[in-house]
Amino acid sequence: MKITKLVTWQVPPRWLFLKIETDEGVCGWGEPVIEGRAATVEAAVAELSEQLIGRDPRHVEDIWQSLYRSGFYRGGPVLMSAIAGIDQALWDIKGKALGVPVYELLGGPVRDKMRMYCWIGGDRPHDVAEQAREVVGKGFTAFKMNGTPELAIVDSHRKIDEAVERVAQAREAVGRDVGIAIDFHGRVHRPMAKVLLRELEAYHPMFVEEPVLAEQLHCLPQIASGLSYPIATGERMFTRFAFRDLLEQRMVDIVQPDISHCGGLSEARRIAIMAEAYDVALAPHCPLGPLTLAASLHLDFLSHNAFIQEQSMGIHYNVGNDVLDYLVDPAPLSIKDGYISLLTKPGLGVEINEEYVIERAKEGHCWRNPLWRHEDGSVAEW
């Protein structure tokens, strides 16, 4: 079997799909994208495709190593996202060629279903109590919300009080047994993070995500030491080597690699195994489309330390199209009572509606994350 062609499509709301074709008619799909930089990643995929034509797609690990190591300059979000989508598509091909789900190729499942969570509250969190009740009514046992809107490096305690009050409202709405994850989104700098993390303790978060920017993780032992709830991070980390440093220094309790950013299922599997060695939990980051979600679920089904999975159905970013729209049959990714059952079809286990992808790619997208500014005009973290 030989790779003959790579085709990419930018599709709404903010995704990039990749199809790898072979001379035996077996095709694989992946999702190589950086939110807001889809065209840049698409160009990187086109460059990497020069190394792929004529290769046997079943040699997944050798292809991964050659794509990663053939460049003198390695890593980073763009290159690793390009490799990620290619890697997903190669595993999809291999599973389809052998007639088995991808997790069977990597050791087999350790669970029958995966607990899922959803988002509430939007970019600038609001109406959290009402939305929390709604998602629990749909069967979810956990949800995530942004902790704050933009926050200055040193801000008023009023902003802290407002953030804590929103979490208090959510907790009161759903009771003690529902998991509430709070995403700081890198918006909270160290001086304010150390205050807000303590103030939230009374509301028993399931975890706090990205309490500081990835560039400032060195301060986590100082600001989060002694907290009674878990700290999570990892969506803006792109190789096992970055996670190695995080784990060796005992900085976090939950790692959140993104399978469309960290080099695909191959690298995410290595990260998950490293985390297990440090007794650290796994909760893959996934605010993207159906292929990223499917690949994430295969990692979850393989990984003993996986405990919950993010998904973006109905998220505030999904304007124009949603996760299930691009599937021939949405049933494999349907959520029942807060869980997705074990995927059973070959490859990644989802079938993309190529005709619909081609049609929606005519509209495409030019999604960019907002550029926020503080009251004094300086740029704020989004």
C-alpha positions as CSV (number, residue, x, y, z in Angstrom):
1,M,0.0,0.0,0.0
2,K,1.3,3.5,-0.9
3,I,0.2,7.0,-0.2
4,T,-0.9,8.7,-3.4
5,K,-2.5,12.0,-2.3
6,L,-3.1,14.4,0.6
7,V,-6.1,16.8,0.4
8,T,-7.1,19.5,2.9
9,W,-10.3,21.5,3.4
10,Q,-10.9,24.5,5.7
11,V,-14.4,24.1,7.0
12,P,-16.7,26.1,9.3
13,P,-16.6,26.9,12.1
14,R,-12.8,26.9,12.5
15,W,-11.4,23.5,11.5
16,L,-9.1,21.9,8.9
17,F,-9.7,18.4,7.7
18,L,-7.1,16.2,5.9
19,K,-7.7,13.1,3.8
20,I,-4.9,10.8,2.9
21,E,-5.5,8.6,-0.1
22,T,-3.8,5.3,-1.1
23,D,-3.3,3.2,-4.1
24,E,-5.5,0.5,-2.6
25,G,-8.5,2.7,-2.1
26,V,-8.2,2.9,1.7
27,C,-8.4,6.5,2.9
28,G,-7.7,8.1,6.3
29,W,-8.9,11.3,7.9
30,G,-7.3,13.7,10.3
31,E,-7.7,17.1,11.8
32,P,-4.4,19.2,11.6
33,V,-5.3,22.7,12.8
34,I,-4.3,25.5,15.2
35,E,-7.4,27.6,16.0
36,G,-6.9,30.9,14.2
37,R,-4.0,29.6,12.1
38,A,-5.6,27.0,9.9
39,A,-4.1,28.3,6.7
40,T,-0.6,28.2,8.3
41,V,-1.0,24.6,9.3
42,E,-2.4,23.8,5.9
43,A,0.7,25.1,4.3
44,A,2.8,23.0,6.7
45,V,0.9,19.9,5.8
46,A,1.5,20.6,2.1
47,E,5.2,20.9,2.8
48,L,5.3,17.7,4.7
49,S,3.4,15.9,2.0
50,E,6.5,15.8,-0.1
51,Q,7.9,13.2,2.3
52,L,4.7,11.1,2.3
53,I,3.9,10.4,-1.4
54,G,4.9,6.8,-2.1
55,R,5.4,5.8,1.5
56,D,3.5,2.9,3.1
57,P,0.9,4.5,5.4
58,R,1.0,1.5,7.7
59,H,4.5,2.5,8.9
60,V,3.0,5.0,11.3
61,E,5.9,5.3,13.7
62,D,8.6,5.5,11.1
63,I,6.7,8.2,9.3
64,W,6.1,10.1,12.5
65,Q,9.8,10.0,13.4
66,S,10.9,11.0,9.9
67,L,8.4,14.0,9.8
68,Y,9.6,15.1,13.3
69,R,13.3,14.5,12.9
70,S,13.9,15.5,9.3
71,G,13.6,19.1,10.2
72,F,16.5,20.8,11.9
73,Y,14.0,23.1,13.6
74,R,11.4,21.0,15.4
75,G,8.3,21.3,17.5
76,G,6.1,24.2,18.1
77,P,2.3,24.5,17.5
78,V,2.3,24.7,13.7
79,L,4.6,21.8,12.9
80,M,3.3,19.5,15.6
81,S,-0.3,20.2,14.6
82,A,0.5,19.4,11.0
83,I,2.1,16.1,12.1
84,A,-0.9,15.5,14.4
85,G,-3.4,15.5,11.6
86,I,-1.2,13.3,9.4
87,D,-0.7,10.9,12.3
88,Q,-4.5,10.6,12.9
89,A,-5.1,9.9,9.3
90,L,-2.4,7.2,9.2
91,W,-3.9,5.4,12.2
92,D,-7.3,5.7,10.5
93,I,-5.9,4.0,7.4
94,K,-4.1,1.2,9.4
95,G,-7.2,0.4,11.4
96,K,-9.4,0.3,8.3
97,A,-6.9,-1.8,6.4
98,L,-6.9,-4.4,9.2
99,G,-10.6,-4.0,10.0
100,V,-10.2,-3.0,13.7
101,P,-10.5,0.1,15.8
102,V,-7.3,2.0,16.4
103,Y,-7.2,1.2,20.1
104,E,-7.0,-2.5,19.3
105,L,-3.7,-1.8,17.5
106,L,-2.3,-0.1,20.6
107,G,-3.2,-2.7,23.3
108,G,-6.9,-2.8,23.4
109,P,-9.5,-1.0,25.6
110,V,-9.3,-0.6,29.3
111,R,-12.9,0.7,29.6
112,D,-16.3,0.4,28.0
113,K,-17.3,4.0,27.9
114,M,-15.8,7.5,28.5
115,R,-17.1,10.2,30.8
116,M,-17.6,13.5,29.0
117,Y,-17.9,17.1,29.9
118,C,-19.2,20.2,28.1
119,W,-18.8,23.9,28.3
120,I,-21.0,26.6,29.7
121,G,-20.8,30.4,30.1
122,G,-19.0,31.5,27.0
123,D,-15.8,33.6,26.7
124,R,-16.9,36.1,29.2
125,P,-18.7,33.8,31.7
126,H,-22.4,34.6,32.3
127,D,-25.7,32.9,33.2
128,V,-23.7,30.0,34.6
129,A,-26.3,28.8,37.1
130,E,-29.0,28.4,34.5
131,Q,-26.7,26.8,32.0
132,A,-25.3,24.5,34.6
133,R,-28.7,23.2,35.5
134,E,-29.4,22.6,31.8
135,V,-26.4,20.5,31.1
136,V,-26.9,18.4,34.2
137,G,-30.5,17.9,33.0
138,K,-29.1,16.5,29.8
139,G,-27.2,13.8,31.8
140,F,-23.7,15.4,32.2
141,T,-22.0,14.9,35.5
142,A,-19.4,17.6,34.8
143,F,-18.9,20.8,32.9
144,K,-16.3,23.5,32.4
145,M,-16.5,27.3,32.5
146,N,-14.1,30.2,32.0
147,G,-13.1,31.5,35.4
148,T,-12.9,35.2,34.4
149,P,-13.0,37.6,31.5
150,E,-9.8,39.6,30.9
151,L,-7.8,40.3,34.1
152,A,-4.9,42.7,34.5
153,I,-1.6,41.4,35.9
154,V,-2.5,43.1,39.2
155,D,-6.3,43.9,39.3
156,S,-8.9,44.8,41.9
157,H,-10.2,42.3,44.4
158,R,-13.6,43.0,43.0
159,K,-12.7,41.0,39.9
160,I,-11.7,38.1,42.2
161,D,-15.0,38.4,44.1
162,E,-17.0,38.4,40.8
163,A,-15.2,35.3,39.6
164,V,-15.7,33.4,42.8
165,E,-19.4,34.4,42.9
166,R,-19.9,32.9,39.5
167,V,-18.5,29.6,40.6
168,A,-20.5,29.8,43.8
169,Q,-23.7,30.2,41.7
170,A,-22.8,27.2,39.6
171,R,-22.1,25.1,42.6
172,E,-25.3,26.1,44.3
173,A,-27.2,25.3,41.1
174,V,-25.9,21.7,40.8
175,G,-24.9,20.6,44.2
176,R,-21.8,18.9,45.5
177,D,-21.7,15.8,43.3
178,V,-21.3,17.5,39.9
179,G,-17.8,18.2,38.7
180,I,-17.0,21.9,37.9
181,A,-13.8,22.6,36.0
182,I,-12.7,26.2,35.9
183,D,-10.5,27.4,33.0
184,F,-8.3,30.3,33.8
185,H,-7.4,30.2,30.0
186,G,-4.0,31.8,30.8
187,R,-5.9,35.1,31.5
188,V,-4.8,35.2,35.1
189,H,-1.2,36.2,35.8
190,R,0.8,35.0,38.8
191,P,0.0,37.9,41.3
192,M,-3.8,37.4,40.9
193,A,-3.7,33.6,40.3
194,K,-2.3,32.9,43.8
195,V,-5.3,34.8,45.3
196,L,-8.0,33.4,43.1
197,L,-6.8,29.8,43.4
198,R,-7.2,30.0,47.2
199,E,-10.6,31.8,47.1
200,L,-12.0,29.0,44.9
201,E,-11.1,26.2,47.3
202,A,-14.4,26.4,49.2
203,Y,-16.3,25.4,46.0
204,H,-14.4,22.2,45.4
205,P,-13.5,22.5,41.7
206,M,-13.0,19.3,39.8
207,F,-9.9,21.0,38.5
208,V,-8.5,24.5,37.6
209,E,-7.1,24.6,34.1
210,E,-4.2,26.7,32.9
211,P,-4.0,28.7,36.1
212,V,-1.1,30.6,34.5
213,L,0.2,30.8,30.9
214,A,2.3,27.9,29.7
215,E,5.3,30.2,29.8
216,Q,4.9,30.7,33.5
217,L,4.4,27.1,34.7
218,H,7.6,27.4,36.8
219,C,5.6,29.4,39.3
220,L,2.9,26.6,39.9
221,P,4.7,25.0,42.9
222,Q,4.7,28.5,44.6
223,I,1.2,29.5,43.9
224,A,-0.7,26.2,44.0
225,S,1.1,24.3,46.7
226,G,-1.3,22.8,49.3
227,L,-4.5,23.3,47.3
228,S,-7.1,20.6,48.0
229,Y,-8.2,20.2,44.3
230,P,-6.3,19.3,41.1
231,I,-4.4,21.6,38.7
232,A,-4.5,20.8,35.0
233,T,-2.6,22.1,32.0
234,G,-1.1,21.0,28.7
235,E,-3.1,22.3,25.7
236,R,-0.3,24.7,24.8
237,M,2.4,22.1,25.1
238,F,3.4,20.3,22.0
239,T,5.8,17.4,22.7
240,R,6.5,14.8,25.3
241,F,9.7,16.7,26.2
242,A,7.7,19.7,27.5
243,F,5.4,17.3,29.5
244,R,8.5,15.5,30.8
245,D,9.7,18.7,32.5
246,L,6.2,19.4,33.9
247,L,5.9,15.9,35.3
248,E,9.5,15.7,36.7
249,Q,8.9,18.9,38.7
250,R,5.5,17.6,40.1
251,M,3.7,20.7,38.8
252,V,0.3,19.3,37.9
253,D,-2.2,16.7,38.7
254,I,-3.9,16.4,35.3
255,V,-2.3,16.6,31.8
256,Q,-4.3,17.9,28.9
257,P,-2.5,17.2,25.6
258,D,-4.5,18.1,22.5
259,I,-4.3,15.4,19.9
260,S,-4.5,17.9,17.0
261,H,-1.6,20.0,18.5
262,C,0.8,17.6,20.2
263,G,1.8,15.4,17.3
264,G,-1.3,13.2,17.1
265,L,-2.3,10.0,18.7
266,S,1.3,8.6,18.6
267,E,2.8,11.4,20.7
268,A,-0.3,11.7,23.0
269,R,0.0,8.0,23.8
270,R,3.6,8.5,24.9
271,I,2.6,11.6,27.0
272,A,-0.3,9.6,28.6
273,I,2.1,6.7,29.6
274,M,4.6,9.2,31.0
275,A,1.9,10.8,33.1
276,E,0.8,7.4,34.4
277,A,4.3,6.8,35.7
278,Y,3.9,9.9,37.9
279,D,0.4,9.1,39.0
280,V,-1.0,12.0,37.0
281,A,-4.4,11.9,35.4
282,L,-5.2,12.4,31.7
283,A,-8.0,14.6,30.3
284,P,-7.3,15.4,26.6
285,H,-8.0,18.9,25.4
286,C,-10.6,18.9,22.6
287,P,-12.6,22.1,21.6
288,L,-12.3,21.0,17.9
289,G,-14.1,18.7,15.5
290,P,-15.2,15.1,15.1
291,L,-11.8,13.7,14.1
292,T,-10.0,15.2,17.0
293,L,-12.7,13.9,19.3
294,A,-12.6,10.4,17.9
295,A,-8.8,10.3,18.2
296,S,-9.0,11.6,21.8
297,L,-11.5,8.9,22.6
298,H,-9.2,6.1,21.3
299,L,-6.5,7.5,23.6
300,D,-9.0,7.5,26.5
301,F,-10.0,3.9,25.8
302,L,-6.4,2.9,25.9
303,S,-5.2,4.9,28.9
304,H,-5.9,3.7,32.5
305,N,-5.2,7.3,33.8
306,A,-7.8,9.0,31.5
307,F,-10.8,10.1,33.6
308,I,-12.8,12.6,31.6
309,Q,-13.0,13.9,28.0
310,E,-13.7,17.4,26.7
311,Q,-15.9,17.9,23.7
312,S,-17.2,20.9,21.8
313,M,-20.8,20.1,20.8
314,G,-22.7,23.3,21.2
315,I,-19.6,25.3,22.3
316,H,-19.8,29.1,21.7
317,Y,-17.2,28.9,19.0
318,N,-19.3,26.6,16.8
319,V,-21.1,29.1,14.6
320,G,-22.5,27.7,11.3
321,N,-21.5,24.1,11.9
322,D,-21.2,21.7,14.9
323,V,-19.2,18.6,15.6
324,L,-21.7,16.0,14.3
325,D,-22.6,17.8,11.1
326,Y,-19.7,16.4,9.1
327,L,-20.5,12.7,9.9
328,V,-22.4,10.3,7.8
329,D,-23.7,8.7,11.0
330,P,-23.4,10.7,14.2
331,A,-24.3,7.7,16.4
332,P,-20.7,6.7,17.3
333,L,-20.1,10.1,18.9
334,S,-23.5,10.4,20.6
335,I,-23.4,11.2,24.3
336,K,-25.8,9.2,26.5
337,D,-26.1,10.0,30.3
338,G,-22.8,11.9,30.1
339,Y,-20.8,9.1,28.4
340,I,-19.7,8.0,24.9
341,S,-19.6,4.3,24.4
342,L,-16.6,2.4,23.1
343,L,-16.1,3.1,19.4
344,T,-16.3,-0.2,17.4
345,K,-15.9,0.6,13.7
346,P,-12.5,0.2,12.0
347,G,-9.9,3.0,12.1
348,L,-10.9,6.1,14.1
349,G,-14.5,4.8,14.0
350,V,-16.2,7.8,12.4
351,E,-17.2,8.2,8.7
352,I,-16.8,11.7,7.3
353,N,-19.3,13.0,4.8
354,E,-16.9,14.0,2.1
355,E,-19.5,15.6,-0.1
356,Y,-20.6,17.8,2.7
357,V,-17.0,18.7,3.6
358,I,-16.4,19.8,0.0
359,E,-19.6,21.9,0.0
360,R,-18.9,23.6,3.3
361,A,-15.3,24.2,2.3
362,K,-16.6,26.6,-0.4
363,E,-17.5,28.9,2.5
364,G,-14.5,28.0,4.6
365,H,-13.6,30.2,7.4
366,C,-11.2,32.9,8.6
367,W,-11.6,32.3,12.3
368,R,-9.4,34.4,14.6
369,N,-9.5,34.5,18.4
370,P,-10.5,37.9,19.8
371,L,-7.9,40.6,20.5
372,W,-8.9,41.9,23.9
373,R,-7.6,45.1,25.5
374,H,-7.6,46.3,29.1
375,E,-9.2,49.6,30.1
376,D,-5.9,51.4,29.7
377,G,-5.6,50.2,26.1
378,S,-2.9,47.5,26.7
379,V,-3.3,44.1,25.1
380,A,-5.1,41.5,27.4
381,E,-4.8,37.7,27.3
382,W,-7.7,36.0,25.7
